[in-house]
Every structure is written in C-alpha cells, then in structure tokens.
C-alpha cells in the first residue's frame, strides 16, 4: 500500500518536458558508457580515462550491476556477477588459508587479505594500493540478491560457489578494522562497511541453494552486525563514520537506503540524514568534512544516493532536486565525473592531486550507475530504455 502511494506521488511530481529530455538523454548515455566499459569477462572498468581506475572493484561494480539490472540489462549484471564468482573461485586456497590462520590466532597483514580492485581478467595488481576493503564482498551479494528477485528465471546456480566463498570470508572477517569505502582511514571498523556486509549476508541467508549451516551463520552474523552498529556506531542520535567515532560520512546514507541496516524512517536514520544535510550537503554532497581528495568536492554518486533515500521516504521534491543537480553536472558530452569543484572543502589541495593523477576521473561508471538508479526510482524516464541492438 505504501509503495503504491509513493509510486502515484512520483508520477504526480511534475517535470518539464525539457527536464525529461535531459534525464532521458543522460540515461541512454549512461547505459552506453557502462556497456562500452564492460569487459568481455564481465568486469566493469571504474573509469577508462583515469589510469589508477582502469580496474574493476567489487563495490563500484555491484552498484553498477544493480543499476543495469534495473535498467533492463540483466545480461550485463549477470556477466559482472559471474566475474565476481570467478575471482573468488580462483582464490579458494587463499581464502581457506586466511580463515585457517585467523582461527589459529596468527596475525594477518592488511596486504594479505583479498584485494579491492582487480584487472578485468581477475588478476591482482602488484602496485601499492589500499586493498583491504571488506564492503565490496558484501555489496556484490546484496546486488546479486536484488537481481535474483527482480529477474524472472534467474537462478543462483552459476554464482553459488563464489557466493559461498564470499559468505565464508565476510562472516570470518567482519570484525576486522579495514579501509573505508573511500580507501582511506585504515584501522577502524567503518559503519558503512558493516552495512554492506549486513545487506549481503542478509541476502545470502535467504538462498536455499546454500548449505543450511552457512545460511544460518550468515543470518547470525548479520544480526550481530546490526546489534554492534546500534550499540557502538552511533553518537548524539546519529550514525557515525566508524565505531566509537563522532564524525559523519555521506556513505552512511546507504545504511538506510539501500542496505536497510537501519530502517529509512527510523529516528536514528532520520537524524543521520539531517546531520549529513547540515554538514555535507551543499547542493551536491561531500564525502566528509576533512576530505582533501581533489580539494574535497561534491560527488554526483552521493547526490544520487541521497536522492534515492529521499525518494524512498517520500521526499520527492528533494529527490528531484538531487537528480537535477546531477544532470546539470554532466560534461557537454554527457559524462559524469567522480566529483565536481563547485564547492571545495580544501581548495588548496586540488592542484596537487591533478599533478599527481591528472584531471578528476571522468566518466566514472559508479556516478552513471547511481544517476540511473535515482532516475528509475523516481520514474523519470517516460519510455523504457531500449535494449542494445
């Protein structure tokens, strides 16, 4: 009933013909950008024009796959899920060894864990990187679960072994401090990372094709994650960036939407959103107040994530405002960047990053995916996206 009311309200929220056209043009371009940068292996290249992003991340890719599934491109999503499963299956011995060492009390260095990014053919990269990130291994399970429910006839079969390995890995190491979504701040237990693990394990606990004991373990750990965040991941009525901390991070939006660690309408989530709005939302959305990366600009993918939250709780005007902001920040050729410099938190740092790595990553496939998700969530596309000929 609530979903029906929200759907009617979305349809009643007016957009000008010009706005509709801009959204539809960018949506078609977004699908084309994602398709053009999906390798034959199924991996999505995070950004083709940014050298250090010419790899595939479980995290970015999971959100991209979810958007493509929503957009009527199930084959694209399934190819990515197959790539994820293959990456994990190729590392079964490493996963077994890590779990055995952990249970035996042996120290494991951050560089020994599974990597965050891989080449499109699934190889680890020897370059120095901030690799110990757990969130992607939960996020792809979440995206797979939403896809299986969304797509008639889809089955877990071909992803089963990879899913089992991911569940084993997540349930074993969820307590370990790691890097956050942004590949920063190692040594903390990040609330948004825990939310991704919760969402993935909650999906896996439903899959009857998995061993019963593993499903039970997934359920138990998911509930333990929820209790842990409730007890240690809040301060002054809002969620915090990491357990025991005080600051907020825009990635905390995902704790409510889409991961559901906290109900979107729970006072804890509502207060978190208000805190993010007052600290980090300046038309677009910053990552966190101390951000210096490329000067600490506003991120289209976070603006779209906030818009997705607004749409879910019925704040439709605010959701459309975020959508319009994202559309307005596409380049003249329709590409969405990782961040924009309209309102920088640390402007003096921007040039140093440009000298180090070049201009801001553009296009960023994750930005295009989150825009697509918000546009589809709002019903802003008047005609279905046509399948690729």
Buried (B, 14 or more C-beta within 10 A) or exposed (E): EEEEEBEEEBEEBEBEEEBBEBBBEBBBBBBEBBEEBBBEBBBBBBBBBBEBBBBBBBBBBBBBBBBBBBBBBBEBBBBBBBBBBBBBBBBBEBBEBBBEEBEEEEEBEBEEBBBBBBBBEBEBBEEEBBBBBBBBBBBBBBBBBBBBEEBEEBEBEEBBBBBBBBBBBBBBBBEBBBBBBBBBBBEBBBBBBBBBBBBBBBBBBEBEEBEEEBBEBBBEBBBBBBEBBEEBBBBEEBBBBBBEBEBBBBBBBBBBBBBBBBBBEEEBBBBBBEBBEEBBBEBBBBBBEEBBBBBBBBBBBBBBBBBBBBBBBBBBEBBBBBBBBBBEBBEEEBBBBBBBBEBBBBEEBBEEBEEEBEEBBBBBBBBBBBBBBBBBBBBBBEEEBEEEE
